[in-house]
Amino acid sequence: MRVALFITCVNDLMFARTGRAVVQILERLGHTVDFPAGQTCCGQMHANSGYRAEAQPLVANFVDTFAGYEAVVAPSGSCVAMVRDWYPRLADGDRDLTAAVAEVASRTYELSELLVDVLAVTDTGARFPHRVTYHPTCHGLRMLRLGDRPLALLRTVRDIDLVDLSGAEECCGFGGTFAVKNAAVSGAMLADKCAAIADTSAEYVAAADNSCLLHIGGGLSRRGGQKPIHYAEILAGVDR
């Protein structure tokens, strides 16, 4: 399969190793991965902040950039949810763009969806000899409904000690601009999440969104605790 990697802004700027992990996984499974250079921000920050008109050119660019691929994959439940949920609304009123959005959204996947649902893969051939807990991020949990797909993938990793996280479905408090506009509430939510992670005695906390892991990692660093890691890096066998 010829797959396009949509790296997303946060990963491109701060977590390039996650994108490399996705490529490593898919190439190991025999697929071709391209990185379309014309990709930009998906427009989520614009739309969430009320700048819908400013987000529309980014929607059109996404459609043009990822045309012709069998699948588009992103290591971010948040940005995939933007494409699948927000893009149809942002394109409303433009018949051609609406049709193009529907087509590209139908083949845009978060990594675990592509692996489990499309490629019928749960074992990526990885080894990660560490104790790990998993935090299901809000967009993946509530908008994409990823369910246990990421966990099904993690359970096949050799030598991993995967432990349950108490209150796993509770938000970490990031929520993009929510953490900026509601800092006190966000901080309290983060403290609860970090305490739950600490109770697992895990070495790592994994998730599907590096934006949430950045938030969680900041809280954990002040406690001297666990390290955040995108689950794609575990599936690639990255042992840090």
RABEL-V829896 format. One record per pair of residues at least 4 apart in sequence whose ideal C-beta (glycine too) atoms are under 7 Angstrom apart, sorted by the first residue. I is the first residue (numbers start at 1). GAP is how many residues later the second one is. If there is no record, write none. Layout:
i gap
I GAP
I GAP
This chain:
i gap
1 30
1 69
1 70
2 30
2 32
2 67
2 68
3 23
3 28
3 29
3 30
3 66
3 67
3 68
3 70
4 30
4 32
4 62
4 65
4 68
5 14
5 17
5 18
5 28
5 30
5 68
6 33
6 60
6 66
6 67
6 68
6 73
7 4
7 5
7 12
8 4
8 34
8 66
8 68
8 71
9 4
9 32
10 4
10 5
10 200
10 201
11 4
11 5
11 7
11 8
11 64
11 65
11 199
12 4
15 195
15 215
16 4
17 4
17 216
17 221
18 4
18 57
18 192
18 212
18 214
18 215
19 4
19 56
20 4
21 4
21 211
21 212
21 215
21 217
22 4
22 51
22 53
22 89
22 210
23 4
23 10
24 4
24 212
25 4
25 99
25 207
25 210
25 211
26 5
26 7
27 4
27 6
28 96
28 97
29 90
29 92
36 29
36 30
38 23
38 27
39 26
40 18
40 21
41 17
42 16
42 20
42 37
42 40
42 41
43 4
43 12
43 15
43 16
43 39
44 4
44 34
44 35
44 38
45 4
45 131
46 5
46 8
46 9
46 12
47 5
47 8
47 39
47 43
48 128
48 129
49 128
51 4
52 4
52 38
55 4
55 35
56 4
56 34
57 4
58 4
59 4
59 28
59 31
59 32
59 42
60 4
60 37
61 4
62 4
62 21
62 42
63 4
63 34
63 37
63 38
63 41
66 6
66 38
70 37
71 36
71 38
71 43
71 47
72 32
72 35
72 36
72 37
73 36
73 38
73 41
74 5
74 6
74 36
75 36
75 155
75 157
76 4
76 133
77 4
77 33
77 60
77 62
77 63
77 67
77 69
77 131
77 132
78 4
78 59
78 61
78 131
78 133
79 4
80 4
80 28
80 29
80 30
80 64
81 4
81 58
81 62
81 63
82 4
82 5
83 4
83 22
83 25
84 21
84 24
85 58
86 4
87 4
87 14
87 18
88 4
88 10
88 13
88 14
91 6
91 7
91 10
92 6
94 4
95 4
96 4
97 4
98 4
99 4
100 4
101 4
102 4
104 4
109 4
109 5
109 9
110 30
110 34
110 36
110 98
111 4
111 121
112 4
112 34
112 37
112 38
112 41
112 96
113 4
113 33
113 36
114 4
114 5
115 4
115 6
115 38
116 5
116 6
116 33
116 36
116 37
122 30
122 31
122 34
123 33
124 29
124 111
126 31
126 32
126 108
126 109
126 110
126 111
127 30
127 31
127 32
127 110
128 29
128 31
128 32
128 106
128 109
128 111
129 30
130 30
130 31
130 73
130 74
131 30
131 32
131 70
131 71
131 72
132 22
132 28
132 29
132 30
132 70
132 71
132 72
132 74
132 102
133 30
133 32
133 64
133 67
133 69
133 72
134 16
134 17
134 20
134 31
134 72
134 73
134 97
135 30
135 33
135 37
135 70
135 72
135 81
136 4
136 5
136 32
136 33
137 4
137 70
137 71
137 72
137 75
138 4
138 33
139 4
139 5
139 70
140 4
140 6
140 68
140 69
141 5
141 28
146 4
146 62
148 4
149 4
150 4
150 58
150 81
151 4
153 82
154 6
154 8
154 52
154 77
154 80
155 7
157 77
157 78
163 37
163 39
165 31
165 32
165 35
166 30
166 33
167 29
170 22
170 23
171 4
171 18
172 17
172 18
172 21
172 40
172 43
172 44
173 6
173 13
173 14
173 16
173 17
173 20
173 42
174 5
174 12
174 37
174 38
174 41
175 4
177 4
178 4
178 8
179 4
179 7
179 36
182 4
183 4
184 4
185 4
186 4
187 4
188 4
189 4
190 4
190 25
190 29
191 4
191 28
192 4
193 4
193 23
194 4
194 22
194 25
194 26
194 29
195 4
197 5
197 8
197 23
197 28
197 29
198 25
198 27
202 24
203 23
203 24
204 22
204 23
204 25
205 11
205 21
205 23
206 23
206 24
206 25
206 28
207 5
207 6
207 23
207 24
208 23
209 4
210 4
210 20
211 4
212 4
213 4
213 15
213 17
214 4
216 4
216 12
217 4
217 11
219 4
220 5
220 6
220 8
229 4
229 5
231 4
232 4
233 5
234 4
